[in-house]
């Protein structure tokens, strides 16, 4: 459901339901219940539009992925940063050259941001 809303925001429950492949399509009731739970968790927001709500995501895909990864790390963390970094490097080893270059660019950008922040202290 989040995928449908990331692709096209401001959909009502019927429209979200119609964007789910027919072989996986839940009932409209299930979609409405799920959207309500996502709303209560702060993952989607909504606007009253006549008798129905229009839903849109309140979190980006990358932000959600970061939160989920943070939750997993917190759950499995043994107290040593080396364990997390080692696991991440093992996963990164399976990336293609372009993805590794993108990862290096993200790390460099974060280092610059952190370096700029140190000058403000």
MDTraj code that builds the backbone (N, CA, C; nanometers):
import mdtraj as md
import numpy as np

residues = "UNK UNK UNK UNK UNK UNK UNK UNK UNK UNK UNK UNK UNK UNK UNK UNK UNK UNK UNK UNK UNK UNK UNK UNK UNK UNK UNK UNK UNK UNK UNK UNK UNK UNK UNK UNK UNK UNK UNK UNK UNK UNK UNK UNK UNK UNK UNK UNK UNK UNK UNK UNK UNK UNK UNK UNK UNK UNK UNK UNK UNK UNK UNK UNK UNK UNK UNK UNK UNK UNK UNK UNK UNK UNK UNK UNK UNK UNK UNK UNK UNK UNK UNK UNK UNK UNK UNK UNK UNK UNK UNK UNK UNK UNK UNK UNK UNK UNK UNK UNK UNK UNK UNK UNK UNK UNK UNK UNK UNK UNK UNK UNK UNK UNK UNK UNK UNK UNK UNK UNK UNK".split()
xyz = np.array([
    [0.0818, -0.1187, 0.0000],
    [0.0000, 0.0000, 0.0000],
    [0.0861, 0.1249, 0.0000],
    [0.1949, 0.1202, 0.0758],
    [0.2861, 0.2343, 0.0735],
    [0.3430, 0.2533, -0.0665],
    [0.3720, 0.1439, -0.1327],
    [0.4252, 0.1536, -0.2690],
    [0.3288, 0.2297, -0.3594],
    [0.2012, 0.1974, -0.3502],
    [0.1008, 0.2664, -0.4324],
    [0.0985, 0.4156, -0.4005],
    [0.1107, 0.4496, -0.2728],
    [0.1057, 0.5905, -0.2323],
    [0.2359, 0.6637, -0.2641],
    [0.3482, 0.5924, -0.2648],
    [0.4735, 0.6564, -0.3071],
    [0.4675, 0.6868, -0.4565],
    [0.4084, 0.5955, -0.5325],
    [0.3996, 0.6160, -0.6768],
    [0.3003, 0.7247, -0.7130],
    [0.1891, 0.7297, -0.6418],
    [0.0886, 0.8326, -0.6684],
    [0.0181, 0.8694, -0.5383],
    [0.0539, 0.9815, -0.4796],
    [-0.0092, 1.0226, -0.3544],
    [-0.1545, 1.0662, -0.3747],
    [-0.2226, 1.0816, -0.2640],
    [-0.3617, 1.1296, -0.2601],
    [-0.4587, 1.0329, -0.3278],
    [-0.4529, 0.9081, -0.2826],
    [-0.5449, 0.8059, -0.3288],
    [-0.6399, 0.7700, -0.2160],
    [-0.7644, 0.7397, -0.2502],
    [-0.8550, 0.6881, -0.1476],
    [-0.8368, 0.5369, -0.1400],
    [-0.9028, 0.4727, -0.0439],
    [-0.8842, 0.3295, -0.0215],
    [-0.9195, 0.2473, -0.1451],
    [-1.0258, 0.2840, -0.2164],
    [-1.0643, 0.2101, -0.3373],
    [-0.9552, 0.2194, -0.4431],
    [-0.8963, 0.3370, -0.4580],
    [-0.7913, 0.3559, -0.5571],
    [-0.6655, 0.2776, -0.5182],
    [-0.6330, 0.2762, -0.3882],
    [-0.5184, 0.1975, -0.3415],
    [-0.5441, 0.0503, -0.3716],
    [-0.6628, 0.0044, -0.3393],
    [-0.7002, -0.1354, -0.3619],
    [-0.6859, -0.1722, -0.5096],
    [-0.7276, -0.0844, -0.5972],
    [-0.7226, -0.1130, -0.7412],
    [-0.5796, -0.1187, -0.7938],
    [-0.4841, -0.0614, -0.7226],
    [-0.3445, -0.0617, -0.7671],
    [-0.2681, -0.1850, -0.7190],
    [-0.3305, -0.2662, -0.6379],
    [-0.2677, -0.3901, -0.5920],
    [-0.2996, -0.4984, -0.6948],
    [-0.1992, -0.5746, -0.7394],
    [-0.2245, -0.6774, -0.8400],
    [-0.3397, -0.7694, -0.7999],
    [-0.4211, -0.8065, -0.8968],
    [-0.5430, -0.8820, -0.8688],
    [-0.5172, -1.0142, -0.7971],
    [-0.4051, -1.0798, -0.8248],
    [-0.3772, -1.2074, -0.7577],
    [-0.3405, -1.1889, -0.6107],
    [-0.3095, -1.0647, -0.5689],
    [-0.2754, -1.0353, -0.4297],
    [-0.3792, -0.9439, -0.3642],
    [-0.4782, -0.9023, -0.4393],
    [-0.5676, -0.7960, -0.3958],
    [-0.6524, -0.8346, -0.2743],
    [-0.6342, -0.7628, -0.1644],
    [-0.7165, -0.7865, -0.0456],
    [-0.8525, -0.7194, -0.0641],
    [-0.9409, -0.7427, 0.0300],
    [-1.0718, -0.6773, 0.0237],
    [-1.0566, -0.5288, 0.0547],
    [-1.1539, -0.4513, 0.0140],
    [-1.1534, -0.3079, 0.0431],
    [-1.1482, -0.2848, 0.1941],
    [-1.2192, -0.3678, 0.2697],
    [-1.2198, -0.3575, 0.4156],
    [-1.0785, -0.3728, 0.4732],
    [-1.0036, -0.4686, 0.4202],
    [-0.8666, -0.4914, 0.4652],
    [-0.7781, -0.3714, 0.4314],
    [-0.7954, -0.3165, 0.3123],
    [-0.7178, -0.1987, 0.2716],
    [-0.7493, -0.0813, 0.3643],
    [-0.8759, -0.0592, 0.3926],
    [-0.9149, 0.0510, 0.4819],
    [-0.8561, 0.0317, 0.6213],
    [-0.8611, -0.0893, 0.6728],
    [-0.8046, -0.1179, 0.8056],
    [-0.6539, -0.0958, 0.8074],
    [-0.5879, -0.1411, 0.7020],
    [-0.4430, -0.1253, 0.6942],
    [-0.4044, 0.0216, 0.6833],
    [-0.4759, 0.0972, 0.6020],
    [-0.4481, 0.2405, 0.5902],
    [-0.4703, 0.3108, 0.7245],
    [-0.5709, 0.2698, 0.7980],
    [-0.5960, 0.3278, 0.9310],
    [-0.4798, 0.2971, 1.0254],
    [-0.4283, 0.1738, 1.0212],
    [-0.3135, 0.1390, 1.1056],
    [-0.1890, 0.2174, 1.0639],
    [-0.1670, 0.2315, 0.9325],
    [-0.0532, 0.3099, 0.8849],
    [-0.0658, 0.4561, 0.9272],
    [-0.1875, 0.5068, 0.9285],
    [-0.2128, 0.6441, 0.9732],
    [-0.1785, 0.6587, 1.1218],
    [-0.2241, 0.5638, 1.2023],
    [-0.1974, 0.5701, 1.3469],
    [-0.0487, 0.5565, 1.3786],
    [0.0248, 0.4870, 1.2927],
    [0.1697, 0.4716, 1.3115],
    [0.2476, 0.5902, 1.2559],
    [0.1784, 0.6824, 1.1905],
    [0.2450, 0.8008, 1.1368],
    [0.3138, 0.7792, 1.0036],
    [0.2831, 0.6695, 0.9353],
    [0.3465, 0.6420, 0.8071],
    [0.2710, 0.7029, 0.6906],
    [0.1414, 0.7274, 0.7086],
    [0.0617, 0.7981, 0.6087],
    [-0.0165, 0.9077, 0.6778],
    [-0.0567, 1.0034, 0.5995],
    [-0.1446, 1.1091, 0.6482],
    [-0.2668, 1.1078, 0.5582],
    [-0.3684, 1.1824, 0.5955],
    [-0.4911, 1.1786, 0.5172],
    [-0.5630, 1.3120, 0.5219],
    [-0.6454, 1.3318, 0.4207],
    [-0.7289, 1.4516, 0.4096],
    [-0.8699, 1.4039, 0.3802],
    [-0.9662, 1.4599, 0.4519],
    [-1.1059, 1.4242, 0.4270],
    [-1.1470, 1.4805, 0.2918],
    [-1.2001, 1.3943, 0.2067],
    [-1.2397, 1.4333, 0.0724],
    [-1.3809, 1.3793, 0.0487],
    [-1.4816, 1.4582, 0.0821],
    [-1.6198, 1.4105, 0.0747],
    [-1.6447, 1.3104, 0.1845],
    [-1.6858, 1.1896, 0.1455],
    [-1.7131, 1.0841, 0.2430],
    [-1.5934, 0.9931, 0.2664],
    [-1.4863, 1.0141, 0.1921],
    [-1.3695, 0.9268, 0.2021],
    [-1.2457, 1.0082, 0.2372],
    [-1.1428, 0.9381, 0.2772],
    [-1.0141, 1.0015, 0.3016],
    [-0.9248, 0.9812, 0.1796],
    [-0.8425, 1.0806, 0.1542],
    [-0.7377, 1.0735, 0.0535],
    [-0.6073, 1.0566, 0.1307],
    [-0.5335, 0.9502, 0.1015],
    [-0.4120, 0.9172, 0.1770],
    [-0.2863, 0.9530, 0.0985],
    [-0.1824, 0.9879, 0.1720],
    [-0.0500, 1.0121, 0.1140],
    [0.0541, 0.9764, 0.2185],
    [0.1720, 0.9374, 0.1732],
    [0.2757, 0.8960, 0.2681],
    [0.3299, 1.0174, 0.3437],
    [0.3652, 0.9947, 0.4670],
    [0.4267, 1.1012, 0.5463],
    [0.5734, 1.0687, 0.5741],
    [0.6222, 0.9639, 0.5110],
    [0.7607, 0.9226, 0.5261],
    [0.8109, 0.8755, 0.3895],
    [0.9336, 0.9135, 0.3567],
    [0.9917, 0.8686, 0.2296],
    [1.0357, 0.7230, 0.2418],
    [1.0518, 0.6612, 0.1271],
    [1.0982, 0.5219, 0.1253],
    [1.2325, 0.5103, 0.1974],
    [1.3259, 0.6004, 0.1679],
    [1.4594, 0.5914, 0.2295],
    [1.4530, 0.6166, 0.3798],
    [1.3667, 0.7076, 0.4220],
    [1.3515, 0.7332, 0.5647],
    [1.2947, 0.6105, 0.6353],
    [1.1944, 0.5486, 0.5763],
    [1.1352, 0.4286, 0.6354],
    [1.2369, 0.3156, 0.6411],
    [1.3108, 0.2967, 0.5325],
    [1.4124, 0.1923, 0.5305],
    [1.5166, 0.2170, 0.6398],
    [1.5570, 0.3414, 0.6562],
    [1.6525, 0.3759, 0.7616],
    [1.5982, 0.3445, 0.8995],
    [1.4708, 0.3766, 0.9218],
    [1.4079, 0.3470, 1.0512],
    [1.4016, 0.1972, 1.0758],
    [1.3638, 0.1216, 0.9730],
    [1.3548, -0.0238, 0.9882],
    [1.4919, -0.0853, 1.0143],
    [1.5920, -0.0378, 0.9404],
    [1.7279, -0.0885, 0.9624],
    [1.7766, -0.0533, 1.1025],
    [1.7444, 0.0677, 1.1474],
    [1.7814, 0.1083, 1.2828],
    [1.7170, 0.0190, 1.3875],
    [1.5907, -0.0168, 1.3655],
    [1.5212, -0.1060, 1.4581],
    [1.5877, -0.2431, 1.4633],
    [1.6246, -0.2967, 1.3457],
    [1.6900, -0.4277, 1.3403],
    [1.8265, -0.4207, 1.4082],
    [1.9025, -0.3164, 1.3797],
    [2.0347, -0.3010, 1.4410],
    [2.0212, -0.2924, 1.5927],
    [1.9246, -0.2128, 1.6393],
    [1.9035, -0.1990, 1.7834],
    [1.8683, -0.3337, 1.8462],
    [1.7856, -0.4115, 1.7776],
    [1.7418, -0.5413, 1.8285],
    [1.8575, -0.6415, 1.8353],
    [1.9437, -0.6414, 1.7341],
    [2.0482, -0.7426, 1.7245],
    [2.1857, -0.6954, 1.7709],
    [2.2007, -0.5696, 1.8009],
    [2.3312, -0.5117, 1.8343],
    [2.3893, -0.5761, 1.9595],
    [2.5163, -0.6119, 1.9529],
    [2.5833, -0.6744, 2.0676],
    [2.6670, -0.5738, 2.1463],
    [2.6515, -0.4454, 2.1141],
    [2.7253, -0.3426, 2.1865],
    [2.8551, -0.3008, 2.1187],
    [2.8915, -0.3697, 2.0114],
    [3.0169, -0.3377, 1.9421],
    [2.9850, -0.2828, 1.8045],
    [3.0344, -0.1651, 1.7751],
    [3.0139, -0.1022, 1.6447],
    [3.0760, -0.1859, 1.5327],
    [3.1849, -0.2534, 1.5635],
    [3.2532, -0.3353, 1.4639],
    [3.1601, -0.4430, 1.4057],
    [3.0718, -0.4994, 1.4869],
    [2.9792, -0.6030, 1.4396],
    [2.8861, -0.5470, 1.3336],
    [2.8326, -0.4287, 1.3579],
    [2.7406, -0.3649, 1.2620],
    [2.8143, -0.3329, 1.1329],
    [2.9303, -0.2700, 1.1444],
    [3.0065, -0.2311, 1.0255],
    [3.0502, -0.3537, 0.9457],
    [3.0910, -0.4575, 1.0134],
    [3.1338, -0.5794, 0.9462],
    [3.0164, -0.6418, 0.8696],
    [2.9006, -0.6449, 0.9309],
    [2.7814, -0.6988, 0.8644],
    [2.7463, -0.6154, 0.7422],
    [2.7535, -0.4847, 0.7563],
    [2.7222, -0.3953, 0.6458],
    [2.8197, -0.4160, 0.5303],
    [2.9479, -0.4298, 0.5604],
    [3.0485, -0.4516, 0.4563],
    [3.0239, -0.5846, 0.3865],
    [2.9839, -0.6865, 0.4605],
    [2.9531, -0.8164, 0.3987],
    [2.8374, -0.8045, 0.3006],
    [2.7358, -0.7277, 0.3350],
    [2.6238, -0.7062, 0.2439],
    [2.6699, -0.6236, 0.1246],
    [2.7485, -0.5203, 0.1505],
    [2.7967, -0.4321, 0.0437],
    [2.8835, -0.5082, -0.0562],
    [2.9472, -0.6151, -0.0140],
    [3.0327, -0.6930, -0.1037],
    [2.9528, -0.7515, -0.2200],
    [2.8227, -0.7684, -0.2022],
    [2.7373, -0.8235, -0.3078],
    [2.6853, -0.7162, -0.4040],
    [2.7174, -0.5891, -0.3791],
    [2.6692, -0.4817, -0.4654],
    [2.7515, -0.4732, -0.5929],
    [2.6895, -0.4188, -0.6971],
    [2.7637, -0.3983, -0.8211],
    [2.8506, -0.2725, -0.8090],
    [2.9350, -0.2513, -0.9088],
    [3.0304, -0.1396, -0.9061],
    [2.9611, -0.0041, -0.8901],
    [2.8524, 0.0153, -0.9628],
    [2.7814, 0.1435, -0.9558],
    [2.7249, 0.1680, -0.8154],
    [2.6683, 0.0642, -0.7554],
    [2.6129, 0.0781, -0.6213],
    [2.7217, 0.1072, -0.5192],
    [2.8373, 0.0437, -0.5357],
    [2.9498, 0.0726, -0.4459],
    [2.9963, 0.2171, -0.4617],
    [2.9989, 0.2674, -0.5851],
    [3.0351, 0.4074, -0.6085],
    [2.9328, 0.5008, -0.5437],
    [2.8052, 0.4654, -0.5561],
    [2.7003, 0.5455, -0.4917],
    [2.7184, 0.5458, -0.3404],
    [2.7515, 0.4299, -0.2845],
    [2.7743, 0.4192, -0.1402],
    [2.8918, 0.5068, -0.0981],
    [2.9997, 0.5032, -0.1743],
    [3.1155, 0.5885, -0.1434],
    [3.0776, 0.7358, -0.1473],
    [2.9956, 0.7748, -0.2443],
    [2.9529, 0.9145, -0.2554],
    [2.8665, 0.9540, -0.1360],
    [2.7799, 0.8645, -0.0918],
    [2.6961, 0.8936, 0.0251],
    [2.7812, 0.9099, 0.1505],
    [2.8816, 0.8240, 0.1654],
    [2.9702, 0.8337, 0.2821],
    [3.0476, 0.9651, 0.2781],
    [3.0987, 1.0015, 0.1609],
    [3.1735, 1.1270, 0.1474],
    [3.0848, 1.2467, 0.1799],
    [2.9601, 1.2439, 0.1313],
    [2.8677, 1.3543, 0.1592],
    [2.8397, 1.3642, 0.3088],
    [2.8187, 1.2509, 0.3745],
    [2.7916, 1.2518, 0.5185],
    [2.9122, 1.3039, 0.5959],
    [3.0322, 1.2662, 0.5533],
    [3.1539, 1.3169, 0.6181],
    [3.1625, 1.4688, 0.6047],
    [3.1300, 1.5201, 0.4844],
    [3.1327, 1.6658, 0.4646],
    [3.0309, 1.7339, 0.5556],
    [2.9108, 1.6775, 0.5630],
    [2.8063, 1.7346, 0.6487],
    [2.8509, 1.7359, 0.7946],
    [2.9109, 1.6282, 0.8380],
    [2.9591, 1.6211, 0.9766],
    [3.0739, 1.7184, 0.9999],
    [3.1601, 1.7334, 0.8999],
    [3.2711, 1.8277, 0.9102],
    [3.2228, 1.9703, 0.9194],
    [3.1193, 2.0042, 0.8434],
    [3.0618, 2.1391, 0.8472],
    [2.9973, 2.1647, 0.9828],
    [2.9344, 2.0627, 1.0390],
    [2.8686, 2.0771, 1.1687],
    [2.9672, 2.1002, 1.2815],
    [3.0901, 2.0471, 1.2687],
    [3.1905, 2.0650, 1.3736],
    [3.2348, 2.2102, 1.3826],
    [3.2340, 2.2816, 1.2724],
    [3.2739, 2.4222, 1.2732],
    [3.1744, 2.5107, 1.3454],
    [3.0523, 2.4617, 1.3641],
    [2.9465, 2.5413, 1.4298],
    [2.9500, 2.5264, 1.5808],
    [3.0266, 2.4300, 1.6309],
    [3.0262, 2.4028, 1.7755],
    [3.1075, 2.5004, 1.8528],
])
top = md.Topology()
chain = top.add_chain()
for i, resn in enumerate(residues, 1):
    res = top.add_residue(resn, chain, resSeq=i)
    for name in ("N", "CA", "C"):
        top.add_atom(name, md.element.get_by_symbol(name[0]), res)
traj = md.Trajectory(xyz[None], top)
